[in-house]
């Protein structure tokens, strides 16, 4: 299962026409783990945001619809 999920993520990464990804599944099956491991293995750096636990992050999406502005605000938070 882990290998299949990682292969799917790598295939998504290599697709020049990729779209944003939504990772869905039951609770406690390893979604967060596989995404963090994917980031570690296939990117020079990565950032993990937990929007359920950080109120400051939720407010970014409540007041902004522009994806460029959202990225800008998230970038400020990680500095």
Secondary structure, DSSP 8 states (H G I E B T S, - for coil): -HHHHHHHHHHHHH-TT---------TTSSHHHHHHHHHHHH-S------TTT-HHHHHHHHH---HHHHHHHHHHHH-
